[in-house]
Amino acid sequence: MKQTGIYKKLNKVFIIQLVFISLVTVASVFGAAKVVENVLIKEALIGEAKFFWKHYDKDPNFTLPKTMNLSGYMVINKDYSNVPEPLKNIKKNYQRVNLNEKLPIAYFTERDNKRLYLIFEEAQVSKLALYFGIAPLIVVLLAIYLPAFFSYVQSKRAFSPILQVIKKIESVNVNNKELQSLNFDSISISGNSEVGALVDSFENFSQRISEFVKRERNFSRYASHELRTPLTVLKGSIALLKKQDLSPRHDKVLERMDSMVLEMQHLIESLLLLSREQDIHLSEEPIMINDFLKDIVNQALYSFKDKNIQLNWDSKNLIECRISEQLFSIVINNLFRNACLYSEPNSEINISIIDTKIIIQDQGIGMNEQQLKEIFNPFYRANEHSEIKGFGLGLSIVDWICQQCHWEISFISHENKGTAVTLDLKTVDNIV
């Protein structure tokens, strides 16, 4: 989880609250304005008209309304001479009209051949609405916004220790030294018992993981060293037996034994490598990858001389870079040995160098899509019932090394047609 993930969510929630409250408030103001215009003012004008007609029936000389906000006009026998021009063309009995560069509300009623126009100027009413409606509304909004902002600030403070814990954990590399030195003393947890309990749990958990890592590395280291002794004895004994005059059948058995001993040596070296610290030690000077690659391949090819495999080299360019020679050797050994193991006798293996990429392509048995998805899983073997023996750890170790060195590895394979593996060193010092 990113450090800013919770803060982004808090910001999002806070903004949504403010927008929602603001939209509801604006909608309420417009709704109230419409209610005032279409209900209250209309009812008031209807009442004024009834009041005028009641007194006009008693006294034809009853004075038309004339106040600061209300004006009245009378039309008798369609004589509009005393009526403002805009009133002559209105069709609805309640609507706004453009009068004196304003938009007052006009209302008219008719009796016999007489028509009464009432013009209402709501400017003063709007000011009153502003003073007695909008101003209190602003106060109410502030009363809502301020606690919401206070809650937002308090929420960020509450989550801040948790985010500091996450940042601290993310900055730690999972190795023995850094796990042992992991502590949360710099994180302020005063008054927050839940965060304190979480920090204590992480510290205890990191100590337990550190002990597990140390135990696992010690086991791998000691086991690998112990296995070296019998392998050395076996290798020496096989070398002595090869000097004897043995039958072809026995020679074939010795070759198989020699191949398995060599594979065990590579596996032990890889286990020793994994049991050490994860720091990558690069060569002091740039290495010519083309020459180094040929040395590794030719040395590995010697173990498969009975297959009579033909190598085809195609170097488009030269590569120089600073790498870990041991890690590079383990990766190429695993990839090339796999290509040889799964190739038929008298077949070809093509090795190409293009830009920063090393491509090893064989004509072996290949793999299907499901097998390609699982090749990096520890102890997985594409064909467990094959005569080709192995431990299923080679590509898992290759994948780990590529991740540590920031190399990129990919496979393209088709059953019964072969496999092409591409190792991209990505960043190099020089390409010629």
C-alpha positions in Angstrom: 0.0 0.0 0.0 1.3 3.4 -0.9 2.0 5.9 1.8 -0.4 8.4 0.3 -3.2 5.9 -0.2 -5.1 6.6 3.0 -4.5 10.4 2.7 -5.9 10.4 -0.8 -9.0 8.6 0.4 -9.4 11.0 3.2 -9.1 13.9 0.9 -11.5 12.3 -1.5 -14.1 11.8 1.2 -13.7 15.3 2.6 -14.0 16.9 -0.9 -17.1 14.8 -1.7 -18.7 15.9 1.6 -18.0 19.6 0.8 -19.2 19.3 -2.7 -22.4 17.4 -1.6 -23.2 19.9 1.1 -22.5 22.8 -1.3 -24.7 21.4 -4.0 -27.5 20.6 -1.6 -27.2 24.2 -0.2 -27.3 25.8 -3.6 -30.2 23.6 -4.7 -32.0 24.6 -1.5 -31.4 28.3 -2.1 -32.7 28.1 -5.6 -35.6 26.0 -4.5 -36.5 28.5 -1.8 -36.3 31.3 -4.3 -38.7 29.5 -6.6 -41.0 28.8 -3.7 -41.0 32.5 -2.8 -41.5 33.6 -6.4 -44.1 31.0 -7.5 -46.0 30.6 -4.2 -45.6 33.3 -1.7 -45.4 36.3 -4.0 -48.1 34.9 -6.2 -50.4 34.4 -3.3 -49.7 37.9 -2.0 -50.5 39.4 -5.4 -53.7 37.4 -5.7 -54.6 38.7 -2.2 -53.8 42.3 -3.2 -56.0 41.9 -6.3 -59.0 40.6 -4.3 -58.5 43.4 -1.8 -58.5 46.0 -4.5 -61.6 44.6 -6.4 -63.5 44.4 -3.1 -63.0 48.0 -2.4 -63.3 49.0 -6.0 -66.8 47.5 -6.2 -67.8 49.8 -3.4 -65.9 52.8 -4.5 -65.0 53.2 -8.3 -62.6 55.9 -7.2 -60.6 53.6 -5.0 -56.9 54.4 -5.4 -54.7 51.9 -7.2 -51.8 50.4 -5.2 -48.7 52.5 -5.3 -45.9 51.6 -2.9 -42.1 51.2 -3.1 -42.5 47.5 -4.1 -46.0 47.4 -5.6 -47.6 49.4 -8.5 -51.1 49.0 -10.0 -52.5 49.9 -13.4 -56.1 49.8 -14.6 -57.2 49.2 -18.2 -60.9 50.0 -19.0 -62.4 49.1 -22.3 -59.0 48.2 -23.7 -57.6 51.6 -23.2 -53.9 51.0 -22.6 -52.9 54.7 -22.7 -52.0 54.8 -19.0 -50.3 51.4 -19.0 -46.5 50.8 -19.7 -45.9 49.4 -23.2 -44.4 46.0 -22.0 -47.7 45.2 -20.2 -49.8 45.3 -23.3 -48.3 42.1 -24.8 -48.2 39.8 -21.8 -50.2 36.6 -22.3 -49.9 34.9 -18.9 -51.6 36.4 -15.9 -48.4 35.8 -13.8 -45.0 36.3 -15.3 -41.9 38.5 -15.4 -41.7 41.5 -17.7 -38.9 43.7 -18.9 -39.9 47.0 -17.4 -37.6 50.0 -16.8 -34.5 47.7 -17.3 -35.7 45.5 -14.6 -37.6 42.2 -14.5 -40.4 42.7 -12.0 -43.3 40.2 -11.6 -46.5 41.1 -13.4 -49.9 39.8 -12.4 -53.3 40.8 -13.9 -56.9 39.9 -13.3 -60.1 40.9 -15.3 -63.6 41.8 -14.4 -66.1 42.7 -17.1 -64.3 45.1 -19.4 -61.7 46.1 -16.8 -58.2 44.6 -16.3 -56.0 45.2 -13.2 -52.2 45.0 -13.5 -50.1 44.6 -10.4 -46.3 45.0 -10.7 -44.2 43.7 -7.9 -40.6 44.9 -7.5 -38.8 42.3 -5.4 -35.5 44.1 -5.2 -36.0 45.1 -1.6 -37.4 41.6 -0.8 -34.2 40.1 -2.3 -32.1 42.3 0.0 -34.1 41.2 3.0 -33.7 37.6 1.8 -29.9 38.2 1.6 -29.8 39.7 5.1 -32.1 37.4 6.8 -31.7 34.2 4.6 -28.3 34.0 3.0 -26.3 35.4 5.9 -27.7 32.8 8.4 -27.2 30.2 5.7 -23.5 31.1 5.5 -23.3 30.8 9.2 -24.9 27.4 9.1 -22.5 26.3 6.3 -19.5 27.4 8.4 -20.9 25.6 11.3 -21.0 22.4 9.1 -17.7 23.0 7.3 -15.6 23.8 10.3 -16.4 20.5 12.2 -15.9 18.6 8.9 -12.5 20.2 8.5 -11.6 19.5 12.1 -12.6 15.9 11.7 -10.5 15.7 8.5 -7.4 17.0 10.3 -8.0 14.7 13.3 -8.4 11.7 10.9 -5.1 12.5 9.2 -3.4 12.8 12.6 -4.9 9.4 13.6 -3.7 7.7 10.5 -0.3 9.4 10.5 1.4 6.9 12.9 0.1 4.0 10.8 1.5 5.5 7.6 4.8 6.0 9.3 4.8 2.4 10.3 4.1 1.3 6.7 6.8 3.6 5.4 9.3 2.2 7.9 8.4 -1.4 6.9 8.6 -0.6 3.2 12.1 0.9 3.6 13.4 -2.3 5.2 15.0 -5.0 3.0 14.1 -8.5 4.2 17.6 -9.6 5.3 19.0 -10.5 8.7 20.8 -7.3 9.5 18.0 -4.9 8.6 15.3 -7.0 10.3 17.3 -7.0 13.5 17.7 -3.2 13.3 14.1 -2.6 12.6 12.6 -0.3 15.3 9.8 2.2 15.5 11.2 4.6 18.2 10.9 7.6 15.9 7.2 7.1 15.5 5.0 9.1 17.9 2.3 6.9 19.3 1.4 8.9 22.4 -2.3 8.5 23.4 -2.8 5.9 20.7 -2.9 2.5 22.3 -4.0 0.7 19.1 -1.0 2.0 17.1 1.3 1.1 20.1 0.0 -2.5 20.0 0.5 -2.6 16.3 4.1 -1.4 16.6 4.8 -3.9 19.3 3.4 -6.7 17.1 5.6 -5.6 14.2 8.7 -5.5 16.3 8.0 -9.0 17.7 7.2 -10.3 14.2 10.3 -8.8 12.7 12.4 -10.4 15.4 10.8 -13.8 14.7 11.3 -13.4 11.0 14.9 -12.4 11.6 15.5 -15.6 13.6 13.8 -17.7 10.8 15.9 -16.1 8.1 19.1 -16.6 10.2 18.2 -20.3 10.8 17.4 -20.9 7.2 20.6 -19.4 6.0 22.7 -21.2 8.5 21.0 -24.5 7.5 21.7 -23.8 3.7 25.3 -22.8 4.4 26.1 -25.8 6.7 24.2 -28.3 4.5 26.0 -27.0 1.4 29.4 -27.2 3.0 28.7 -30.7 4.3 27.5 -31.9 0.8 30.7 -30.7 -0.8 32.8 -33.3 0.8 31.0 -36.4 -0.5 30.6 -34.8 -3.9 34.4 -34.2 -4.0 35.0 -37.8 -3.2 32.5 -38.9 -5.8 34.0 -36.7 -8.4 37.5 -38.0 -7.7 36.4 -41.6 -7.8 34.6 -41.1 -11.1 37.8 -39.5 -12.5 39.8 -42.6 -11.4 37.2 -45.0 -12.9 37.3 -43.1 -16.2 41.0 -44.0 -16.5 40.2 -47.7 -16.3 39.5 -49.9 -19.3 35.7 -50.2 -18.9 33.0 -51.5 -21.2 30.8 -49.0 -23.2 27.9 -49.7 -20.8 30.0 -48.8 -17.8 31.4 -45.7 -19.5 27.8 -44.5 -20.1 27.0 -45.0 -16.5 30.0 -43.0 -15.4 29.1 -40.2 -17.8 25.6 -40.1 -16.2 27.1 -40.1 -12.7 29.6 -37.3 -13.7 26.7 -35.2 -15.1 24.7 -35.6 -12.0 27.6 -34.7 -9.7 28.3 -31.6 -11.8 24.6 -30.6 -11.5 24.8 -31.1 -7.8 27.8 -28.9 -7.6 26.0 -26.1 -9.4 23.0 -26.5 -7.1 25.2 -26.4 -4.0 26.9 -23.2 -5.3 23.5 -21.7 -5.9 22.3 -22.6 -2.4 25.4 -21.1 -0.9 24.8 -17.9 -2.9 21.2 -17.7 -1.7 22.3 -18.2 1.9 24.6 -15.2 1.8 23.5 -11.5 2.1 21.6 -10.1 -0.9 24.1 -7.4 -1.8 25.2 -7.7 -5.4 29.0 -7.3 -5.8 29.7 -6.1 -9.3 33.0 -6.4 -11.1 35.4 -3.5 -10.7 36.0 -3.1 -14.4 33.5 -3.6 -17.3 33.6 -7.2 -18.7 33.3 -8.1 -22.3 30.1 -10.1 -22.2 30.6 -11.8 -25.6 33.9 -13.5 -24.6 32.7 -14.3 -21.1 29.6 -15.9 -22.5 31.6 -18.1 -24.9 33.8 -19.3 -22.1 30.8 -20.3 -20.0 29.0 -22.0 -22.8 32.0 -23.9 -24.1 32.8 -25.1 -20.6 29.2 -26.3 -20.1 29.1 -27.9 -23.6 31.9 -30.2 -22.6 29.5 -32.1 -20.3 27.3 -32.9 -23.4 30.0 -33.9 -25.8 28.2 -37.3 -26.4 25.2 -35.4 -27.9 27.3 -33.8 -30.6 25.5 -30.5 -30.3 26.4 -27.8 -32.8 26.6 -24.2 -31.7 25.7 -21.3 -34.0 26.9 -17.9 -32.8 25.4 -14.6 -34.1 26.8 -11.5 -32.4 25.3 -8.3 -33.8 27.3 -6.2 -31.4 29.7 -6.3 -28.5 28.5 -5.7 -24.9 30.6 -4.3 -22.1 29.2 -3.9 -18.6 29.9 -4.3 -14.9 28.2 -7.4 -13.6 28.5 -10.1 -10.9 30.5 -12.7 -12.7 29.3 -15.5 -10.4 25.6 -14.6 -10.8 25.9 -14.2 -14.6 27.7 -17.6 -14.8 25.0 -19.3 -12.8 22.2 -17.9 -15.0 23.9 -18.8 -18.3 24.9 -22.2 -17.0 21.3 -23.0 -16.1 19.8 -21.7 -19.3 22.4 -23.4 -21.6 22.4 -26.7 -19.7 18.6 -26.8 -20.0 18.9 -26.2 -23.8 21.4 -29.1 -24.0 19.4 -31.4 -21.8 16.2 -31.1 -23.7 17.8 -31.2 -27.2 18.1 -34.3 -29.3 21.6 -35.6 -30.3 23.1 -33.9 -33.4 20.8 -30.9 -33.0 21.7 -27.2 -33.1 21.6 -24.5 -30.5 21.7 -20.8 -31.7 23.1 -18.1 -29.4 22.5 -14.5 -30.5 23.5 -11.2 -29.0 21.4 -8.3 -30.1 21.7 -4.9 -28.3 21.5 -5.8 -24.6 19.8 -9.1 -25.2 21.3 -12.7 -25.1 19.1 -15.2 -26.9 19.6 -19.0 -26.5 17.4 -21.0 -28.9 17.3 -24.8 -29.0 15.5 -27.4 -31.1 14.4 -29.5 -28.2 11.0 -30.8 -26.9 9.6 -27.4 -26.0 6.9 -26.6 -23.6 3.2 -25.8 -23.7 1.5 -22.6 -22.3 0.7 -24.2 -18.9 4.3 -25.3 -18.4 5.6 -21.9 -19.3 3.5 -20.3 -16.6 5.1 -22.6 -13.9 8.7 -22.9 -14.9 9.9 -20.5 -12.2 8.1 -22.3 -9.4 10.6 -24.1 -7.1 10.8 -27.9 -7.6 8.6 -27.8 -10.7 9.7 -29.9 -13.6 7.8 -29.8 -16.9 8.1 -33.6 -17.4 8.6 -35.4 -14.2 8.5 -38.8 -15.9 11.3 -37.9 -18.4 14.6 -39.7 -18.4 16.2 -36.3 -17.8 16.8 -35.9 -14.1 16.8 -32.7 -12.1 15.7 -31.0 -9.0 13.4 -28.2 -10.4 15.4 -25.4 -8.7 17.5 -24.1 -11.6 15.0 -21.7 -13.2 13.7 -20.6 -9.8 17.3 -19.6 -8.9 17.7 -17.9 -12.3 14.5 -15.9 -11.7 15.7 -14.8 -8.3 19.1 -13.7 -9.6 17.4 -11.8 -12.5 15.2 -9.9 -10.0 18.2 -9.0 -7.8 20.3 -7.8 -10.8 17.3 -6.1 -12.5 17.7 -8.3 -15.6 14.7 -9.4 -17.6 14.2 -13.0 -18.7 11.5 -14.3 -21.0 10.6 -17.6 -22.7 9.0 -18.5 -26.1 8.4 -22.2 -26.5 6.4 -24.6 -28.7 6.1 -28.3 -28.1 8.3 -30.4 -30.3 9.8 -27.3 -31.9 12.1 -25.9 -29.2 12.5 -23.0 -26.8 14.0 -19.6 -27.1 15.0 -17.8 -23.9 15.9 -14.1 -23.9 18.1 -12.6 -21.2 18.0 -8.8 -21.3 20.8 -7.2 -19.3 18.9 -3.9 -19.8 21.6 -1.4 -18.5 25.1 -1.8 -20.0 28.2 0.4 -20.0 28.9 0.1 -23.7 27.4 -1.4 -26.9 29.7 -1.6 -29.9 
